[in-house]
Amino acid sequence: MNLRLTKPICFFDLETTGTQIAKDRIVEIAVLKVYPNSNKESICWRVNPEMPIPAEVTKIHGISDEDVVNEPTFKERAKALYEMIRGCDLGGYNSNRFDIPLLAEEFLRAGVDFDIKNSLAIDVQTIFHKKEKRTLEAAYKFYCNKELIDAHSAEADTLATFEVLESQLERYPDLENNTEWLANFSAHKKFVDFAGFIAYNKKQEEVFAFGKHKGKKVEEVFEKEPGYYGWIQNADFPLYTKKILTAIKLRKLTQKLN
């Protein structure tokens, strides 16, 4: 079943130096851009992460320091990549919890104000887990009846993810062929930031989702304990999380001045 689109959607996959969103870097990125008329374009780029790739990580995706030492850095790739995905919805496998947050960090480090508040995000892994609870290789075998060759290659994983979603639409009549519906279905708990440190309460107010102030309104915490904002800004939190908290703090300050 062809995916019904109202605007382009970019399926993407990252290979990285590790799994820590605030610290690790991209070493390979593949993007498959699908248009409403079913036309497609794709890129697959290696990236110099400007940091060592741990040996145990190289064993997973097969990319070593020597493979990327002469490749452009993410900052050098950022403008072209942003132009490709700007204004598009996003799709991936475990992308809501990992790929999108890490990509946002890379863009912010490169000076690109990446924001997807007007984009939908479909996480094929979530749909799969809600329906079958398996890995990407198993999903590809189950839905497409194919073996996933070159697993953990960003390009192979990206193409497989797109094929799996189209097969999921064929298999499950209750899945609506609509990007907004699929994004809502594949979403985890709604967070304000990508990494899940700030959530919404029932009144759609920003609250902390971690630590000693878990469940408390961000504005009230900053009002009663001003030093908490400074602690977060100086600690090892994702840049996007810090950006959101700064926006909340500035919003409150503007309200007071008005």
C-alpha positions as CSV (number, residue, x, y, z in Angstrom):
1,M,0.0,0.0,0.0
2,N,1.4,3.4,-1.0
3,L,1.8,5.8,1.9
4,R,-0.7,8.7,1.5
5,L,1.1,12.0,2.0
6,T,0.1,15.6,2.2
7,K,3.7,16.9,2.2
8,P,7.1,15.2,1.8
9,I,8.3,12.9,4.5
10,C,12.0,12.1,5.2
11,F,12.8,8.7,6.5
12,F,16.3,8.7,8.0
13,D,18.7,6.6,10.0
14,L,21.9,7.5,11.9
15,E,25.0,5.6,12.7
16,T,26.8,7.2,15.6
17,T,29.7,7.1,18.0
18,G,27.4,5.8,20.8
19,T,24.0,6.2,22.3
20,Q,24.3,9.3,24.6
21,I,22.3,12.0,22.9
22,A,24.2,15.0,24.5
23,K,27.7,13.6,23.9
24,D,27.8,11.3,20.9
25,R,28.1,12.3,17.2
26,I,26.9,11.1,13.8
27,V,29.3,9.1,11.6
28,E,26.8,8.3,8.9
29,I,23.3,9.5,7.9
30,A,21.0,8.3,5.2
31,V,17.8,10.1,4.2
32,L,15.0,8.9,1.9
33,K,12.7,11.7,0.9
34,V,9.3,10.6,-0.3
35,Y,7.0,13.1,-2.1
36,P,3.2,13.1,-2.2
37,N,3.5,12.1,-5.9
38,S,5.6,9.1,-4.9
39,N,8.8,10.5,-6.3
40,K,11.8,9.8,-4.1
41,E,15.3,11.2,-3.6
42,S,18.0,10.0,-1.2
43,I,21.4,10.7,0.2
44,C,23.8,8.6,2.3
45,W,26.7,10.6,3.8
46,R,29.6,9.6,6.0
47,V,30.5,12.2,8.6
48,N,33.7,13.0,10.5
49,P,32.5,13.0,14.1
50,E,35.6,14.9,15.4
51,M,35.9,12.3,18.2
52,P,37.1,8.7,18.3
53,I,34.6,5.9,17.4
54,P,34.8,3.3,20.2
55,A,35.9,-0.1,19.0
56,E,32.8,-1.8,20.4
57,V,30.7,0.6,18.3
58,T,32.7,0.0,15.2
59,K,31.9,-3.7,15.6
60,I,28.2,-2.9,15.3
61,H,28.1,-0.6,12.3
62,G,31.5,-1.3,10.7
63,I,32.6,2.3,10.5
64,S,36.0,3.1,11.9
65,D,38.0,6.3,12.5
66,E,39.9,5.6,9.3
67,D,36.7,5.4,7.3
68,V,35.6,9.0,8.3
69,V,38.8,10.9,8.9
70,N,38.7,12.6,5.5
71,E,34.9,13.1,5.4
72,P,33.2,16.5,6.0
73,T,32.1,17.3,9.5
74,F,28.5,17.6,10.4
75,K,28.8,21.4,10.5
76,E,30.0,21.3,6.9
77,R,27.0,19.0,6.0
78,A,24.4,20.8,8.1
79,K,23.1,23.4,5.7
80,A,22.6,21.0,2.8
81,L,21.0,18.4,5.1
82,Y,18.7,21.0,6.7
83,E,17.6,22.2,3.2
84,M,16.6,18.6,2.4
85,I,14.5,18.0,5.4
86,R,13.1,21.4,6.1
87,G,9.3,21.5,6.1
88,C,9.0,17.7,5.9
89,D,7.5,15.2,8.2
90,L,10.0,12.7,9.6
91,G,10.1,8.9,9.8
92,G,12.5,6.4,11.3
93,Y,13.0,3.3,13.5
94,N,13.3,4.3,17.2
95,S,13.7,7.8,15.8
96,N,11.5,9.6,18.3
97,R,13.7,8.5,21.2
98,F,17.1,8.5,19.6
99,D,17.6,9.7,16.0
100,I,15.6,12.9,16.1
101,P,17.0,14.1,19.5
102,L,20.6,13.4,18.4
103,L,20.1,15.0,15.1
104,A,18.7,18.1,16.9
105,E,21.8,18.2,19.0
106,E,24.1,18.1,16.0
107,F,22.1,20.9,14.2
108,L,22.2,23.1,17.3
109,R,26.0,22.6,17.7
110,A,26.3,23.6,14.0
111,G,24.4,26.8,14.6
112,V,21.2,25.6,12.8
113,D,18.0,26.3,14.8
114,F,16.4,22.9,14.2
115,D,12.8,22.6,15.3
116,I,10.1,20.1,14.2
117,K,7.1,21.7,16.0
118,N,5.4,21.9,12.6
119,S,6.4,18.4,11.5
120,L,4.9,15.0,12.3
121,A,7.2,12.2,13.4
122,I,6.3,8.6,12.6
123,D,8.3,6.0,14.6
124,V,8.0,2.7,12.8
125,Q,9.5,0.8,15.7
126,T,6.7,1.9,18.0
127,I,4.1,0.7,15.5
128,F,5.9,-2.5,15.1
129,H,6.3,-3.0,18.9
130,K,2.6,-2.3,19.5
131,K,1.7,-4.8,16.8
132,E,4.4,-7.5,16.9
133,K,7.2,-6.5,19.3
134,R,10.4,-7.4,17.3
135,T,13.7,-5.9,16.0
136,L,14.1,-4.2,12.6
137,E,15.6,-7.4,11.0
138,A,12.6,-9.4,12.3
139,A,10.2,-6.7,11.1
140,Y,11.7,-6.7,7.6
141,K,11.4,-10.5,7.5
142,F,7.9,-10.6,9.0
143,Y,6.4,-7.8,6.9
144,C,8.4,-7.9,3.7
145,N,9.5,-11.5,3.7
146,K,13.0,-10.5,2.9
147,E,16.3,-10.8,4.7
148,L,17.9,-7.5,5.8
149,I,21.3,-7.5,4.2
150,D,23.9,-5.1,5.6
151,A,21.9,-4.4,8.8
152,H,23.3,-1.5,10.8
153,S,24.2,0.2,7.5
154,A,22.3,3.5,7.6
155,E,21.3,3.2,4.0
156,A,20.0,-0.4,4.3
157,D,18.2,0.4,7.5
158,T,16.5,3.5,6.0
159,L,15.2,1.7,3.0
160,A,14.0,-1.2,5.1
161,T,12.2,1.1,7.5
162,F,10.3,2.7,4.6
163,E,9.3,-0.7,3.1
164,V,8.2,-2.0,6.6
165,L,5.8,1.0,7.0
166,E,4.2,0.5,3.7
167,S,3.8,-3.3,4.5
168,Q,2.3,-2.4,7.9
169,L,-0.3,-0.3,6.1
170,E,-1.2,-3.3,4.0
171,R,-1.3,-5.7,6.9
172,Y,-3.3,-3.7,9.5
173,P,-6.6,-2.3,8.2
174,D,-7.0,-0.3,11.4
175,L,-3.8,1.7,10.6
176,E,-4.9,4.9,8.9
177,N,-2.9,5.9,5.8
178,N,-2.4,9.4,7.1
179,T,0.8,10.8,8.4
180,E,-0.8,12.7,11.3
181,W,-2.6,9.6,12.5
182,L,0.5,7.4,12.2
183,A,2.6,10.0,14.0
184,N,0.1,10.1,16.9
185,F,-0.1,6.3,17.0
186,S,3.7,5.9,17.0
187,A,4.3,8.6,19.6
188,H,5.4,7.9,23.1
189,K,4.3,10.1,26.0
190,K,4.2,13.7,24.8
191,F,7.3,15.6,25.8
192,V,8.2,19.2,25.3
193,D,11.8,18.4,24.5
194,F,13.2,15.5,22.4
195,A,15.0,13.8,25.2
196,G,12.1,13.6,27.6
197,F,13.3,15.8,30.4
198,I,10.2,18.1,30.2
199,A,6.7,16.9,29.8
200,Y,3.2,18.3,29.7
201,N,0.7,17.9,32.6
202,K,-3.1,17.5,32.1
203,K,-3.4,21.3,31.7
204,Q,-0.7,21.3,28.9
205,E,1.7,23.1,31.2
206,E,5.4,22.3,31.1
207,V,6.6,20.1,34.0
208,F,9.9,18.4,34.9
209,A,9.9,14.7,34.0
210,F,13.0,13.8,36.1
211,G,14.8,14.4,39.4
212,K,13.7,16.0,42.6
213,H,11.2,18.3,40.9
214,K,9.5,15.6,38.8
215,G,5.9,16.6,38.1
216,K,6.4,20.2,39.2
217,K,5.8,23.1,36.8
218,V,9.0,24.4,35.3
219,E,7.9,28.1,35.8
220,E,7.2,27.5,39.5
221,V,10.5,25.7,40.1
222,F,12.5,28.5,38.5
223,E,10.6,31.1,40.5
224,K,11.2,29.3,43.8
225,E,14.7,27.9,43.1
226,P,16.4,30.2,40.5
227,G,19.7,28.3,40.8
228,Y,18.1,25.2,39.3
229,Y,18.0,26.8,35.9
230,G,21.8,27.6,36.1
231,W,22.6,24.1,37.3
232,I,20.8,22.6,34.3
233,Q,22.5,25.0,31.9
234,N,26.0,24.0,33.2
235,A,25.2,20.3,33.5
236,D,25.4,17.6,30.8
237,F,21.9,18.0,29.4
238,P,21.0,18.1,25.7
239,L,21.3,21.5,24.0
240,Y,17.7,21.3,22.8
241,T,16.5,20.7,26.4
242,K,18.4,23.8,27.5
243,K,17.0,25.8,24.7
244,I,13.4,24.9,25.7
245,L,14.0,25.7,29.3
246,T,15.5,29.1,28.3
247,A,12.5,29.8,26.2
248,I,10.2,29.1,29.2
249,K,12.3,31.3,31.5
250,L,12.2,34.2,28.9
251,R,8.5,33.8,28.4
252,K,7.9,34.1,32.2
253,L,10.1,37.1,32.3
254,T,8.3,38.8,29.4
255,Q,5.0,38.2,31.1
256,K,6.2,39.9,34.3
257,L,7.5,42.9,32.3
258,N,4.1,43.2,30.6
